[in-house]
């Protein structure tokens, strides 16, 4: 047996050593390749597929792996897309853009920022042509900017308007013996995040707010498309209602597209545009290739040398106390970044890019405090992404100026607490009984194995009422309006960016570039550079961090045995019992 373990652990050590060696080699290769300049030929076409998820800021390391599937994680950063489109606009070697689209994985506000950048590119006098075998709705929204839009003869456009569907879990929770006890301010009728746990269908308030959000966002999308395609809003909405995009013939008749073409015919047209004789001579440059190209007339503000700096801090994910990771904003880490930017005399302005549905009220308040302190010494501007709601709005509300796209989801000024009661699950299903003793009246207030007592219910109600009053007071102070007005548009209600501007929740419509431009103007900067935070980890450090986090999950699965159903049950129980808290 001893010899077996000696051989086993020796083989395991050799495997880890081999893997480590491979990682070192990959890091070396990636470091060299990422620094290589890409040479763009004359009469080139920028070939954009957007076939990878678009996030605010991508992890561009080739060692970014999902260790469950052992597959690389590919993403495109919005900040990089905007930079490359801005660069291509002044690059004489780039003739135009070929949008070679299918399905685009991105939030609505992200799509809008990319679309606005494409429109800006066209204003330089260069062309954009689009082609697809099947356009998703988001892909068509981008393609509608093109001078000419083509569809494969048997293809279609998935253009059917917007809808919202919510899965309600109350019936399931009833079956497994879990009651979700919800505490929220009496007027927070729009704070609908709790509804799937306590209702079987939408409340009237939630139906009202979701309907308005969809109508508002669609109205902006429709105006953009109808303007670019030169058709009326009535024509567009009729085409959508009749699903006239379901085949090329009807899409042409309703002017949704220019015409139908096979891919080889599309390539022929690009050859004509660039005046080359055959496809082999057609110079197509991908986004990743163009990211490594230099343009003499373009100043890369992220690589420029300058004494004065604008800090762009990215805050993406739910908001929790503690440290940040790929999915959550940790209040410790984000507040420290903002504090560092405040204390750094070379940083003259701060732009906080927020993409968050919210989270912990306490963690949000920690971040809000640092935003307030920084605002006292230098300009602080917020750029809202796809969503900046609840805690995401909390950390934004005190900025000097707030920018949001018309399609951003924001607001949700409200609060709720959720405390599960697993008494029936424990006693009737799992056969578990609980008993205990305590020294004081509220010693066991966080006990989820029984329903709340009346005095505990009163305590939590007072807590959420106080937090809501504090939240609305801070919004009123930051937005320079009366608290009573904030309460009238608050109550947990979510708004589109279009309505948020009318309601004084944001100052201006625009994306990240507009927010940075305003910060530069406010700080009266001329010679400056941009630094993005948090700073990217070394590829090897990031890989080890990812592996460490994944190992914990893999070990849990192993402890659950080969039957993944058991693992899922354990995980579901952990999730249910972690719901306690005020959001």
N, C-alpha and C positions, 0 to 999 in steps of 0.2 A: 504493500500500500504506500509506503514511504517513497519507493522508486516511482510509483505512478504519479504522486503529487509533484515530485521533483521534475519529471518529464513534462507534466501538464503546465506547471508554472513557468518552466523554462521556455516552453513553446509559446506561452502567453506573453512572456517578456520579449521574446524575439519578434512576435507579431506587433507588439506596441512599438518596438524599436524600428521595425521596418516602416510602420505607418508614420512614425515621427519623421523618419528620413524622407519619405515621400512628401510629407507636408513641407519640410524645409526646401526641397527642390521646387515644389509648386510655388512657394512664397517667392523664391528667387526668380523663377520664370515670370510670375505675375508682376513682380516689381520692375523687371526689365521691359516687359511688353507694355505696361501702363505708361512708361515714360517715352516710348517710341513715338516720334511725330509721324502722323499720317500725311502723305503727299497727295493733295487733291489735284487732279488733272483739269485742264481747261474744258469748258462745256460739260461739266459734270451735273448730275441730277441727284439731289438729296432724296434718298429712298427711305420713307418713313412707314413702318408697319404697325407700330404701337401694339405689338403682340405680347408684350410683357406687362404685368401690373404696373400702373403708374402711381408712385407714392411721392410725398413731398420731397424726400431726400433719400435716394437709394443707397444701399450698401453695395458698392461696386466691386468688392473684393471677389475674385474668382473662387475663393475658398469659402464662400457663403453657402453652406450646405444645410439641407434638412436631413438630420441623422436618423429619422424614421424611415425615409425612403431612399436615403443615400443619393439623392438627386440635388443638383445645384439649385439655389434659389435665384431666379433672375428677376430683376426689377429695373424700371426706368425712373429716374428722379425728375420730378416736375421742374426743379430748379435747373437741371442740366438741359432739359428739353427747351425751356425758355431761352437759356443762354445760346444754344446752338441755332435756334431759329433767328435770334437777334444777330448772331455772327454771320449766318448764311445770307442775311439781307444785304450785307455790305461786301460780301465775298464775290468778286467778279468772276471767279471760276465756277460758281454755282448758277446754272441757267434757270432752274426752277425746282419744284418739289413734286415727287410722285408719291401720293398717298395710296399705299397698297394695303388696304384695310380688310378686316373681317370683324372680329369682336374685340372691343377695347375695354380693358378692365381698369376702370377709374371712376371716382365719384363725380357727381354732376358739376360741382364747382371746379374740380380739377380739369374736366373736359372743357369747361368754359374758358379757363385761363389758357389752355393750349389753343383753343379755337381763336381767341382774341389775338394770340401771337401769330397764328397763321394769317389772319386778316391783316395784321400789321406787316407781315412779310409781303403780302400781295401789293400793299401800298407802295412798295419799293419799285414796282413795275415788273416784277418777275411773276411767272405763271405757277399755278398749282393745278395738277390733273389728278383725278381720283379713279380708282378701279377696285372692284370687289366681285367675288362670286356670291357673297351674301353680306350685306351691311347690317350690323347690329344697330340699334337705335343710337347708341353713343357714337359709333363709327360714322353713321350718316350725318350726325350733328357736326362732326369734324369735316367730313367730305363736302358738306354743303358750302364750305368756303371756296371750293375749287372753281376754276374757270370752266372746266368741263368734268362731268361725272359720268362714268361708264359702269355698266353692270353686265355680268356674264349673261348671255341670252336666256339661260334657264335659271338664273339667279333670282334673288328677291331682296327686299329691304324690310327689315323688321321695324317698321314705323307705325306704332299703334297707340301712342300716348302713354300716360303714366298711371300707375295703380299702386296701391299699398295693401299688403296682406299681413295680418298679425296672427300668430299661432297662440291660442289661449290654452293654458296648461292647468287650469283649475280642476277640470274633470280628472286629469291624470293624478294631480296631487291629492284629490279626494280619494282616489282608488288606493293610493299608497299611504294614506293616513297622515298627510302633512297639511297643516293649515298655515297660510302665510298671513301674519298679523301686520297690517299696514297702519302706520301713523303718518298723517300729513296735515298741514294747516287746513282749516275748514274751507277756505276759499280756493285751495289748490286743485280745482276740479280738472284742470288741463294736464296735471302731472301724471301722465298716462303710463309711465314705465312700470307701474305696479299692476296695471289692469290685467295682463296675462295670467297673473297669479291669483286674482280674486274674482274675475268675471269670466263669463263664457262668450261674450261678444263686446264690441266697442261701446263705450259710453257715448251719449249724445255730444258731450264736450269734445271727446277725442275725434269723433267722426267730423265734427265741425272744423277742428284745427287741421286735421289731415287733408280734408277736402280743400281747404283754403291754400295749404302749402302746395298741393299738387297743381291746383289751378294757377297759382302764382308762378311756380317754376315753369309749367308748360307754356304760360303766356310769354315768358322771356325766350324760351327755346323757339317757340313758333315765330316770334318776331325776327329772331336771328335767321332762321331758315328761310322765311318768306322774303326777307330783305335780300339775302344772298342769291336766292333763286329767281327773284323778280316776279313773284306771284303774290296774290293777296292772301291775307290771313284766312279769309273765308274759303278760298280755293284749297289752301293747305289743310285746314281742318276737315273739309269735305273729303279730301284724299285720305286722310287718316281714318275718318269714320268709315269709309268704304273699303279700307285696306287696299287702296289703289297701288300700294307699293309691293303687292304680293307677286307681281311678275314684271318683267322688263317692259313689255308692251304697254301696260297700264301706267307704269312709272314714267315712261316717255310721254304718254298722252297728257298726264297731269303735270308735266314739267318738273318732276322730282329729279330726273336725271337727263343728261344730254343725249345718251344713246346706249345701245347694246354692243358689246364687243367680246370676242374671245381674247384670251390673254396674249396670243401671238399678235393679234391685231393691235392690242394696246401697246405692245413693245414696238411695233412698226410706227405707231404715231409718235412715240417718244424719240425714235430714231430721226424722224422728220423734224421734230422740234429742235433737236440738238445737231441736226445736219450731219449725221453719220450714216455710213452705207449699210452696216449690218449690226445685229445685236451684240456681236463680240466687241465692237468698237464703242458701244454705249457705256459710258462711265457712270456707274451707280454707286453712290456713297451712302453707307448705312449710318445710323445715328451714332453707334459706338465708334465707328471709324472717324466720323467727322468730329467727335469729341476730342480726338487727338490731333486735329488739324489746327494750324496757326494761320491767322489772317492778318495781314499787315495793317489794315485800316481798322482793326477791332482791338479794343483794350479789354482784356480779361481782368475785371476788378477783383477777382478772387486770387489772382496771381501777381497783381500789380504791387510794386513796392511803394509804400506811402507811410507817413508817420501817423496820419489820422485814419481812424477805422470806424466802420459801421458794423456792429455785431448783429448777425441774424441767428436767433436762437430758435431751434425747432422743438415744438412740444406736441407730440403725437401719441394718442392712446388715452385710455381711461386714467383717471387721476387717483393715485393712492399715496399714502404716507411711505416714507422710506426711499429706496433706490429705484431708478428707472431701469426698464428693460425694453425689449423689442415691442411689447404690447402695452406697457403702462408708463405714464409719467410719474416719476417718484418726486414727491415734494422736496425731499432733502436735496436731490441732485439738481432739479430745475431751479429751486430758490438759490442754491449755491452758485449756479451759472449766472443768474441774474445779478446776484450780489458781486460776483467777480467783475462783471461788466460795469457795474456801478463804480467800483473802486479803481478800475483801470483807467487812468487819465488819457490814454491813447484812444480809447473807445469814446467817440463823441455822440453816438446815438445807438439805440437798441431797437431792433425789430423782432417782435415775438410772433412766430408763425404758429398759430393754434389750429390743431385738428383733433378735437377731443369732444366726446359726448358727455364728459363730466365724470363724476365719481365722488370721492370723499369730500364732504364739506370742510372738514378740518384741514385736509391736505390742500384744498383750494385756497383756504384762508392764509395758509403759510406762504403760498406762492404770491397771492394778492399783496401781502405785506411787502415783499421784496420789490414787486412792481411799483408800489406806492413810494418806497424809499428811493428807487432809481429815478422815478419821474421828477423827484425834487431837484436832481442834479444834472439831468440830461434828457433830451427828447426820448420818449418811449412810444412806439407805434406798434399796433397789432394788425397782423394780416390773418384773416380767418380763411381756412381752407374749406373742405367739404362740410364740416360740422364744427361748431364752437358753441355748444349748448350746455346749460346747467353749470357745472363746475368749469367747463370750457369758457362760458361767458363770464363767470365769476372772476377768473384770473385775467380777463381782458378788459373789464369794465372801467378800470381807472387809467387806461392809456390816454396819452394826449390826443391820439386820433385812431379810430378803428376803421379798417378797410374790410369789406366783405364782397364776394361776388353776389350777383342777384340770385344765384341758385344755392348759395350757402344756407345751411340749416343752423339757426342760432336761437337765442332766447332761452326758453325753458327756465325762467327765473322762478324757482320753486324748490321745495325740499320734501323728502319723504324718509321714513324709516321702515325697514322690513325686518321682522323678527319671526322666524319659523317656530311653529309649535309641532314637535314631532312626537307628542304623547301617544297618539293613536298608532303611528308607525312603530314605535318602540314596543308598546304593550300588545297590540292586536296582531301585528305582522311579524315582528322580530322576536317577540317573547321576552322583551327586556323591561324590567321595572326599576324605577329610581326612587330613592328615599334619601333624606339627609337632614342635617342640622345646621343652624346658622347663629351668628352672634348678634346681628342687627337686622333691621326691617328690610333693607335692600341688599343684603349680602349675596343673595342668589338672583339678582335682577336679570342677569344675562342667561339664566337657565332656559334652554330651548326645549326642554323635555316636558313642559307643561304650558298651559295658556297663561297670558299675562293676568296679574291681579289688578283690581281697580286702581289701587294706589300707584302701581307701576305704569298702567295705561296713562294716568294723569301726569306722571313724571315725564314720560316720553312725549306726550302731547305738548307739554310746556317747552321741552327741549326743541322740538321741530318748529314751534311757533316763534321761539326766540331766534333760531337760526334764520328763519324766513325774514323776520323783521330786520335782522342784521344784514342779510343779503340785499334786500330791497333798499336799505339805507345806504349801503356802499354803492349800489348802482346809481342811486339818486345823486350821491355826491360826485361820483366819477363822470356821470353824464350831464350834470348840472341841471337837473330837473327835480320836481317835487316827488317825495317818496310816495305820496298818494297816487301820482300818475304812474310811477313804476308798478305799483300794486295793480293798477287797472290793466296794464299790458303784461303783467307777470302771471301770477296764479299757475305757474308751471307751463304756460303756453309757449309752443314752439312756433317760430316765424321763419319765413324765407328771407334771404338777404334783401330781396326787393321790398318786402313789407317792413323789414327791420329798419331800413333807412327812413321810411315814412314815420315809424314809431320812435325815432331818435335813439335806437339801440346801437346803430352804427353811424359813422359820419359820411362815408363815401363808398361808392361801388368801385371795386378794383381788386387786383390780385397782389401777389407778392412784389412784383416789380414796381407797382404804383406805391406800395407801402414803403419800399426802400427809397424811392425817389422823394417821397414826402419827408422821410427821416433825414436825408441828405440836405434837403432845402431847409428844414427846421434847424439843423445844426450849422447851417451856412458853410457847408464844405465844398471845396473845389478839387483839391488833390487828396483823394482818399482811396481806401481799399475796403473790401468786404471780407469778413471772416465768419464762417459758419460754425455754429456750436450745436450740440457737443462735438468736440473734436473726434474724428474717426479713430478707432482703435487700429493698432498694427494688425495686419491680416492674421498672423499667427496667434496673437493674443485673443482676437475675436473668435478664431476657430476653437481654441481651447475653452473659452467661455461658453460657446455654443455647445460643445461636447459635454461640458460639466453639467449644464442645465438639462440636456437631453438624457444624460445617464440616469438622473433621478427618476425620470418618467419610465425609462426602460426597466429599471430595477423594480418599480411598482408593478409593471406588467409581469415581470418574471415571478414576483412573489404571489401574483394572482394565478399563476399556472398558465397552461396553454389555453384555457378557456377565457377568451377576451370578454365574455359576458360578465364574468365575476369582476374583472377589472373595471368595467363600465359601471357596474352597480356600486362598487366601492367609491369610484370617482363621483357618481351622481349623488351619493350620500354626503360626500365631502362638500360638494357644491351647495347642497341644500342647507347643511349646517353652517355654512360660512356666510349666509345671507344677512346675518344680523348687522345692523349699523344704520347710520343716517347718511343719506346721499343728497 
